[in-house]
Amino acid sequence: VNVTLNQNQSGPITLAISDIKGRELAILFDGIMQSGKSSFTWNATIYPTGIYFIKSISENQRQAKKIMLVK
């Protein structure tokens, strides 16, 4: 699964994948990210079809996006 993130400003960020129960399954990035677009890949081969959340956490903002993994 490819994930693209458009960061407005440089700074620390954590990009994580969690399941419907809120369990964190993978960390795609954890560190200082420059502003602009960045792409990440989540290897979801071991996870079943279902609903997952991509969470982006920075110093002043938290976002979550619901995705559907279909195999």
C-alpha distance (Angstrom), angle and dihedral (degrees) to the residues before:
residue distance angle dihedral
V1 . . .
N2 3.81 . .
V3 3.80 118.6 .
T4 3.82 123.0 -167.4
L5 3.79 120.7 -163.8
N6 3.79 125.6 -169.1
Q7 3.81 108.3 -155.8
N8 3.83 115.4 -161.8
Q9 3.80 95.2 -159.0
S10 3.77 138.0 12.8
G11 3.79 117.7 -97.1
P12 3.79 147.0 101.7
I13 3.78 116.0 -43.0
T14 3.79 139.2 169.4
L15 3.79 119.9 -153.2
A16 3.81 113.0 -167.2
I17 3.80 140.8 169.0
S18 3.80 120.2 -137.3
D19 3.76 134.9 178.3
I20 3.81 128.3 -122.4
K21 3.83 90.2 -87.7
G22 3.82 91.6 56.5
R23 3.81 96.2 -107.5
E24 3.78 112.6 146.9
L25 3.80 108.7 -123.3
A26 3.79 104.0 174.4
I27 3.79 142.2 2.8
L28 3.81 109.7 -139.8
F29 3.81 94.8 -178.5
D30 3.80 136.8 0.1
G31 3.79 116.8 174.4
I32 3.79 145.2 51.7
M33 3.79 112.9 -26.8
Q34 3.78 125.2 -166.4
S35 3.79 119.8 -131.6
G36 3.79 117.3 -90.6
K37 3.78 134.8 50.0
S38 3.79 122.5 -28.4
S39 3.81 128.9 179.0
F40 3.79 127.8 -148.0
T41 3.79 134.2 -178.9
W42 3.80 124.8 -138.8
N43 3.78 112.6 -158.6
A44 3.80 98.5 -143.4
T45 3.81 97.9 169.4
I46 3.82 93.3 115.8
Y47 3.82 94.6 48.4
P48 3.81 124.4 86.4
T49 3.79 126.7 -124.3
G50 3.79 109.1 -77.8
I51 3.78 148.7 96.7
Y52 3.80 119.3 -50.1
F53 3.78 135.5 172.4
I54 3.79 129.6 -132.3
K55 3.81 108.1 -150.9
S56 3.78 124.1 -162.5
I57 3.80 114.3 -167.3
S58 3.81 122.8 -176.4
E59 3.80 133.7 160.9
N60 3.79 94.4 -84.6
Q61 3.79 105.7 17.4
R62 3.80 142.3 50.6
Q63 3.78 122.7 -167.7
A64 3.77 133.8 175.0
K65 3.77 129.5 -169.3
K66 3.78 123.5 -165.9
I67 3.80 116.1 -135.3
M68 3.79 133.0 -178.9
L69 3.79 117.0 -136.1
V70 3.79 110.7 -152.6
K71 3.79 122.4 -176.6
